[in-house]
Amino acid sequence: LTSEECCTMSVARPLTRSAPHSQTSAYLRRPHSGSRNSLNLSRSTRALSIKMGPPIPPNPSQLGHRLGGKDPAFTIDVFLDYTCPFSAKAYRTLVSEVAPHYGDKMSLVFRHQIQPWHPQSTLVHEAALAVTKVGGEDAFWKFSSALMAEEHEKDFYDVSTYDKTRGQIYDELAELASTSAGVDKAKVLEMLTLDKEALAQGQKNPGNAVTQDLKWEVKYSRMVGMHVSPTTIINGMVVDTSSGWTLDQWTQLLNEFVTV
């Protein structure tokens, strides 16, 4: 098992004979046979304690953002980073051409793929999640389309943000959210502000109102082994595609799933 910051699981392990009785509730108890460290998995377990950090998402639809039908012929999960030019190109084709072409026969799922070698990537994805909380899914797609548009896609690249503070980047993102998605700039910025209650308690890494949402998105991406953006999964399988594909090239791949 792996553990992440503020999201850990501890699983039962056998006690030694000298362990105090008070510890037994936290571990798997079993009869000892042979070596002290041996574990006989054929024996029934009598106690299991699992410790978890933050809650898991209540349902799968809480992760990612969806366009298209509720009962589609096929589903494309596309892992995108707002600071990646190839992601921007793929996004524009998928959202503006491929999704309208197939309509309800297709489900397009945007997955947040933060690329840490672009330090500002986290801030941009945080802003998208904040916009979603303030204005809903429609606002998310409008904001994302603005970020991925040719006129704005370089606004948050490395060269454009290198000398800016975190607060300045947030402010520019909230302004773009206001003009593109019609959400309240102040409310978006409030979502991105460090947790004041946690700060008052002395916490040094308190996070903000979208930190937990961001952790879920990152954890999901890691669980399925994502690294490169953009990456596409079609009906549960990773498929080699290109950000430079035209609508005609996408239909050559996707028409086998549906009669248009």
N, C-alpha and C positions, 0 to 999 in steps of 0.2 A: 504494500500500500504506500501511496505517496501522501505527503501532507503539504498544505499551502499555508501561508501566513493567515492567521485568523480563521482557518478552515481546516481543522485537523480531526483525525479519527484515531483512536487508540483501540486496539483489538486485544482480546483476551490472550494471555500467555500463561504457561503453567507456573504455579508457585513452587518454590523450594520448600522442603520440610520445615525450615526454620522461619518461614515468613509468618508474621503476626496474623492472627485471625481477622483483625480489623481490615486487612487488605484484601481479603478473599472476595468481597463483593465486586471488586474492580477487575477480576481475572477469571479465566476459565478454570473451574475446579475439576480435577480428574483423579482417579486412583493412580498411585505411583506403582510402576512396574519396571523392573530393569533399571536402566540408567536414569538418573535424576532428571535429565533433560529430554528424555524420550517422550513422544506424544503418540498415543494410540488413538487414531482418528476413528476406529471402529466403535469405540465406546461412546455412549450417549453423553452429551454435554449437560451439565446441571446448572451452570450459571454463565451468562455472557453479558458483559457490560460494554456498550459502545458510547464513546463521547464524541459529540459533534460540535462544531463551531456554529457559524451562521446557518440559517435554514436553507434547504435546497429549494429551487423554484417549484411552485405548487403545480405547474403543468408545463409541458414542453413548449407550448405556444408563447410562454413568457420570454423565451430566448429567441433572438432573431426578429426579423420584421418581414411580413408576408404580403405579396401581391398575387392576385389571381384567384382561381376557384377554390372552393372548400373541398371538392371531390375531384381533383384533377387527374388527368391521364398520366401525368408525370410531374415530378418535383425537381427543381434545380436549387440546390443550396450553393450560394456563391460567397466565398470568403474574401472580403474586400478591405483595403486600407485606404482611408481618405488621403493619405500623403503619398500614395503610389500612383504614378501616371498610368500604369497598365491597368490598375483597378478602375481608374476613372474612365478609361476607354471602354473597358468591358461593361461597366455600369451603364454608360450611355446607350450602348447597343442593346443590352438586355432589357433595360427599363423602357426605352423609347421605341424600340422596334420589335424585339422578340416577344416580350410580354403582351403587347397589344395584338400581335399577330395570332397568338394562340388563345388569348382571352382566358375564360374559365377552365379551359382544358389544361392549363399549366399553373403551377404554383412556383413563384420565385421567392426564395428566402434569402434575405441579406444577412450575412454573418459578420460580426465585427472581428477583423483580423488585425490587431494592433502590431505594428512592426517597431520594436524597441530601438532599432538603430536610427529611427527618426524620433527623437525625444518628444516632439510635439504631437506625435500620433495619439498618445494617450489622451491629451487634452481635447483633440478634435473629436475623438470617439465619445469622450465624456459629454461634450457639448451636444452630440447627436442624441445621446440617452436622456439628457436634460430636456431637450426640445420635445422628445417623446412624452416625458412625464408632464410637461406643461401643456402641450397641444395635441397629443395623441399621435396615432400612426400616420395620419394624413400629413401632419406637420413634419414628421420624421422624413417622409419621402420627398417633400418639397425642399426641406433643408439639405438633404443628401444630394438631390439633383443640383442644387445651387453649388454645393461644395465640389461636385464632380464635373460641373460645367466648364468648358474650356476657358471662359472668362475669369473663373475663380479657382480652378484646380491648383494653380501654383501659389495661391495666396498663403498657403500654410505648408509649403515645402521648406526644406532646411534653410535655403538661402534667404527666404522671406521672414523667417522667425528667429534666426540665430541670435540677434541682438535684442530680442523682445523678452519681457518678463512673462511669467505665467499669467499674471493678471491682465496684461495687455493682450495676450492671445485670447484669453477668455472673453475679453470685452469685444474684440473684433468678431469672434464667433457668435456672440450673443447679438451683435448688431446685424450680422448676416442672417441669423435666424429670424430676427424681427422683420427684415425687409423681404425675405424669401418665403417664410412660412407664416408670417402674420402673428407670431407669438410675442408675448410681453418680454422685452429685453431684460427688465429688472427681475422677472421671475426666473428666467433662465440663469442669470448671474447668481441669484439666490441659491439655486440648486448646485451651483459650482463652488460656492463659498465653503470654506472649511467649517466643519461642525462646531458651532460655538459652544454648545453644552459640553462636548468632549474636550474642547480646549480649556474650558473653565475647570474641568476636572484634572487638568495637567497632562492630558494626552499629547504626544508629540507628532503622531501620525493619525489624526482623527478621521481623515477622509471627508467626503461630502455626501450629498443626498443621492448620488448615483454610483458611489464606490461599490456597493454590494452588487448592483446590476452589472457593473463592469467586470467584477470578479467572476460572476457567473458566465459571462460571455467569453472571457479569457480561458476559464476552466474548460468550457465546452470545446473550444478550439484546440486546447492542449490534449484533451481526452481523445479526440479523433485524429491527432497527429498532424495538425496543419502547420505549415511553415511558410510556404510561398503564397503571395497574393498577386493576382487572383487565382484561386483554386475553385474548381466546380465539382460538385457531387450531384450526380443524376440518379434518382431513385435509390439512394443509399450507397452508390459506388463512385469513387473518384474517377473522373474522366478527363483525359488530356484535351484541353481546348486552348484557344488562343484569344488574347485580348483584342487582336486585330481582325477577328472573324466578322464578316458581314452577315446580314440577315440570311442571305442565301446559303452561306456556309453553316449557320446554325440550323436551318431547316433540314439540311442534308442529314444532320445528326438526329434531330428531334422528330422528324416526320414518321419515323418507324413506330413511335409511341402513340400516334394519334392520326386520324384522318381529318385534315383541315378542310 
